[in-house]
Amino acid sequence: MGQSFADTAALEILHLLHQYSWGYDIHDMALLGSVFSDHARTGGVVANTDIGWGPWVGRDNIVNELSAIRCSQSDRRRHVITSSLFEALSQQQATVRVYLSLFSFGDGQPPHLVTTGEYVMEASRHDGRWLIDVLEEVLESAF
């Protein structure tokens, strides 16, 4: 039995978040940038605080801003994406929510959880491939 459109599209869309996470974690900004559409937008907040970042608009701007943040961090990060919930999925557009668990290690510290939160991602087809148009992050605590 072959995979349905929804199964195939869901895997492709979730793969974008995995590429984004790997790109950030290993500081491969080419990989990270490859998941965003030209005019993508991203930003985030820490819940119940005044802490936030972005919104950053445009693939190049997003990559530059995230690269600067990554370069300022002496530890290593591990983004763990779980519990995907598709709110919308059509042939051309999708909206998905996922949980994020963010781990850190290095600087003499063992691996540990630094925060949790969620991503809300809007993706669409661009020249036959899924890309992120909007990626919003809400973290549950500052770190």
Buried (B, 14 or more C-beta within 10 A) or exposed (E): EEEEEEEEBBEBBBEBBEBBBBBBBEBEBEBBBBBBBEEBBBBBBBEEEEEEBBEBEBBEBBBBBBBEEBEEEEBBBBBBBEEBEBEEBEEEEBBBBBBBBBBBBEEEEEEEEBBBBBBBBBBBBBEEEBBBBBBBBBBEBEE
